[in-house]
């Protein structure tokens, strides 16, 4: 069976944090303690999707805070990752993923978005390479699928940061609290991502293939924090 990699994991190979040793370990050892992801973010992302889907079904348009994306003519239910996948013949790898949002635009092209529950800041800009890869991987997959899953041509990619409104002045509104709890507001910031799947994705898949073919883990990236933490754990357990 051909090795499989997710769009999210492929983003790691493009990030400044990439370490070949860690990549090999992540490929061969599942459920590592530092691979956990807080469930609350998945819950908020799912809620974002439901809000947009229900709004479009009701209003036949995107909400005003997504106006930077342009005029959408249809909401496309993002396929589950088990269906949104392709076998890349050149690398022999299966690439899969599940986009947060797909829209057919008025000009016939498609826009793919990914939600990030955080404020857009310098820390997020440092992750842009990873996010850029993830979105371009969705475009790479979508344009190679057969109908009815075909998403082509992709004309735009964007990150939508849902920024929690937690400033002190925002809590002065008495309507934010009731007998059941409180409401937290979110403000959207749309950040466009360069569309270049043909340039970006094939070299990264070759990079994954090269790691997958190694029988033993390669050397660590100098000063890799994950490797240092893992070495420390092994040393402690060996005492």
C-alpha positions as CSV (number, residue, x, y, z in Angstrom):
1,X,0.0,0.0,0.0
2,X,1.3,3.4,-0.9
3,X,2.2,5.7,2.0
4,X,-0.4,8.3,2.8
5,X,0.2,11.9,4.1
6,X,-2.3,14.5,5.1
7,X,-2.2,18.1,3.8
8,X,-1.7,19.2,7.4
9,X,1.3,16.9,7.8
10,X,2.7,18.0,4.5
11,X,2.7,21.5,5.8
12,X,5.2,20.4,8.4
13,X,7.7,19.6,5.7
14,X,7.6,23.2,4.5
15,X,7.8,24.9,7.9
16,X,10.8,26.4,9.5
17,X,10.4,23.8,12.3
18,X,11.0,20.9,9.9
19,X,13.4,18.3,11.3
20,X,14.2,15.1,9.2
21,X,14.6,13.0,12.4
22,X,11.3,14.2,13.8
23,X,9.6,13.6,10.4
24,X,10.8,10.0,10.4
25,X,9.6,9.5,13.9
26,X,6.2,11.1,13.2
27,X,5.9,8.8,10.2
28,X,6.6,5.6,12.2
29,X,5.4,6.3,15.7
30,X,1.8,7.4,16.1
31,X,0.1,9.2,18.9
32,X,3.2,11.0,20.1
33,X,2.5,13.1,23.2
34,X,3.5,16.3,21.4
35,X,1.1,15.6,18.5
36,X,-2.0,16.2,20.6
37,X,-4.4,18.9,19.5
38,X,-6.8,20.6,22.0
39,X,-10.3,19.5,21.2
40,X,-11.8,23.0,21.7
41,X,-10.2,24.2,18.5
42,X,-11.7,21.4,16.5
43,X,-15.1,22.3,18.1
44,X,-14.8,26.0,17.1
45,X,-13.7,25.1,13.6
46,X,-16.7,22.9,13.2
47,X,-18.9,25.7,14.5
48,X,-17.4,28.1,12.0
49,X,-18.3,25.7,9.2
50,X,-21.9,25.3,10.4
51,X,-22.3,29.1,10.7
52,X,-21.2,29.7,7.1
53,X,-23.2,26.8,5.7
54,X,-26.4,27.9,7.4
55,X,-25.9,31.5,6.5
56,X,-25.3,30.7,2.8
57,X,-28.3,28.4,2.7
58,X,-30.5,31.2,4.2
59,X,-29.1,34.2,2.4
60,X,-27.6,32.7,-0.8
61,X,-24.4,34.7,-0.2
62,X,-21.4,34.8,2.2
63,X,-21.6,37.0,5.3
64,X,-20.2,40.5,4.9
65,X,-17.0,39.7,6.8
66,X,-16.1,37.3,4.0
67,X,-16.5,39.9,1.3
68,X,-12.7,40.0,0.6
69,X,-13.2,36.5,-1.0
70,X,-15.4,37.9,-3.7
71,X,-18.9,36.9,-4.8
72,X,-19.8,33.2,-4.2
73,X,-22.5,31.5,-6.2
74,X,-22.5,28.2,-4.3
75,X,-21.5,26.6,-1.1
76,X,-19.7,23.3,-1.6
77,X,-19.8,20.8,1.3
78,X,-16.2,19.9,1.9
79,X,-15.7,16.2,1.2
80,X,-14.4,14.0,4.1
81,X,-10.7,13.3,3.9
82,X,-11.4,9.6,3.1
83,X,-12.8,10.8,-0.3
84,X,-10.8,14.0,-0.8
85,X,-7.5,12.2,-1.8
86,X,-5.4,11.4,-4.8
87,X,-2.5,9.1,-5.6
88,X,0.4,11.1,-6.9
89,X,2.0,8.8,-9.5
90,X,5.3,10.7,-9.5
91,X,6.0,10.1,-5.8
92,X,3.8,7.0,-5.2
93,X,2.2,8.8,-2.2
94,X,-1.4,9.3,-1.5
95,X,-2.2,12.9,-0.5
96,X,-5.4,13.5,1.5
97,X,-7.1,16.3,3.4
98,X,-10.3,18.0,4.4
99,X,-10.8,21.7,3.6
100,X,-12.7,23.9,6.0
101,X,-14.5,25.7,3.3
102,X,-15.0,25.5,-0.5
103,X,-17.1,28.0,-2.5
104,X,-17.8,28.2,-6.2
105,X,-17.5,31.8,-7.2
106,X,-19.5,33.9,-9.6
107,X,-16.8,33.6,-12.3
108,X,-16.8,29.8,-12.1
109,X,-13.6,29.3,-10.2
110,X,-13.4,27.8,-6.7
111,X,-12.1,29.4,-3.5
112,X,-10.8,27.2,-0.7
113,X,-10.4,28.5,2.9
114,X,-9.0,27.3,6.1
115,X,-10.1,28.6,9.6
116,X,-7.6,29.5,12.3
117,X,-8.9,30.3,15.8
118,X,-6.4,32.9,16.8
119,X,-5.3,36.5,16.4
120,X,-3.3,37.2,13.3
121,X,0.2,38.2,14.6
122,X,3.9,37.6,14.1
123,X,3.6,34.1,15.4
124,X,1.0,33.2,12.8
125,X,3.0,34.8,10.0
126,X,5.8,32.4,11.0
127,X,3.5,29.5,10.4
128,X,2.4,30.8,7.0
129,X,4.6,28.4,5.0
130,X,2.9,25.5,6.7
131,X,-0.6,26.9,6.2
132,X,0.3,27.9,2.6
133,X,1.2,24.3,1.9
134,X,-1.9,22.9,3.5
135,X,-4.2,25.1,1.3
136,X,-2.2,24.4,-1.9
137,X,-2.4,20.7,-1.1
138,X,-6.2,21.0,-1.1
139,X,-6.1,22.7,-4.5
140,X,-3.7,20.1,-5.8
141,X,-6.1,17.3,-4.7
142,X,-9.3,19.1,-5.8
143,X,-8.2,19.8,-9.3
144,X,-7.3,16.1,-9.9
145,X,-10.5,14.5,-8.6
146,X,-13.3,13.1,-10.8
147,X,-16.8,14.5,-10.8
148,X,-18.7,15.1,-8.5
149,X,-15.8,15.8,-6.2
150,X,-13.8,17.8,-8.8
151,X,-12.9,21.3,-7.6
152,X,-11.4,23.0,-10.6
153,X,-10.2,25.5,-11.5
154,X,-9.1,26.8,-8.1
155,X,-8.8,30.6,-8.3
156,X,-8.1,31.6,-4.7
157,X,-6.8,30.4,-1.4
158,X,-7.3,32.1,1.9
159,X,-6.8,31.8,5.7
160,X,-9.7,33.1,7.8
161,X,-8.4,34.0,11.3
162,X,-11.3,34.0,13.7
163,X,-9.9,36.4,16.3
164,X,-11.4,36.0,19.8
165,X,-12.7,39.4,21.1
166,X,-11.3,39.3,24.7
167,X,-10.3,42.9,25.2
168,X,-11.5,44.4,28.5
169,X,-13.9,46.8,26.9
170,X,-15.7,44.0,25.0
171,X,-17.0,42.5,28.3
172,X,-19.0,45.7,29.2
173,X,-21.9,44.6,27.0
174,X,-24.5,43.2,29.4
175,X,-26.0,41.0,26.6
176,X,-22.9,38.8,26.7
177,X,-24.1,37.0,29.8
178,X,-27.3,35.2,30.7
179,X,-28.4,32.4,33.0
180,X,-26.6,29.7,31.1
181,X,-23.2,31.3,30.7
182,X,-21.6,33.9,28.5
183,X,-21.0,34.6,24.8
184,X,-17.5,35.2,23.3
185,X,-17.4,37.2,20.0
186,X,-15.0,36.5,17.1
187,X,-13.9,38.9,14.4
188,X,-12.8,37.6,11.0
189,X,-9.6,38.6,9.3
190,X,-9.1,37.2,5.8
191,X,-5.5,36.6,4.7
192,X,-5.0,35.6,1.1
193,X,-2.5,32.8,0.3
194,X,-0.4,32.5,-2.9
195,X,-1.9,29.9,-5.2
196,X,0.9,27.7,-6.6
197,X,0.1,24.0,-6.1
198,X,2.1,22.7,-9.1
199,X,5.2,24.5,-7.9
200,X,4.9,23.8,-4.2
201,X,3.4,20.3,-3.7
202,X,5.5,18.0,-5.9
203,X,8.9,18.8,-4.4
204,X,7.4,18.4,-0.9
205,X,6.0,15.0,-1.8
206,X,9.4,14.0,-3.1
207,X,10.8,15.1,0.3
208,X,8.3,12.9,2.1
209,X,9.2,10.0,-0.1
210,X,12.9,10.4,0.6
211,X,12.2,10.2,4.4
212,X,9.8,7.3,4.0
213,X,12.4,5.2,2.2
214,X,14.9,5.5,5.1
215,X,15.2,2.4,7.2
216,X,16.6,4.4,10.2
217,X,15.9,7.9,11.3
218,X,18.3,10.6,9.9
219,X,20.2,13.1,11.9
220,X,18.3,15.7,13.8
221,X,18.1,19.3,12.9
222,X,20.5,21.3,15.1
223,X,18.7,22.6,18.2
224,X,15.4,20.8,17.4
225,X,13.3,21.3,20.5
226,X,11.3,18.2,20.0
227,X,14.4,16.0,19.5
228,X,16.0,17.5,22.7
229,X,12.8,16.8,24.6
230,X,12.6,13.3,23.3
231,X,16.3,12.6,24.1
232,X,15.7,14.0,27.6
233,X,12.7,11.7,28.1
234,X,14.6,8.6,26.9
235,X,17.6,9.5,29.2
236,X,15.3,10.0,32.2
237,X,13.5,6.7,31.6
238,X,16.8,4.9,31.2
239,X,18.0,5.8,34.6
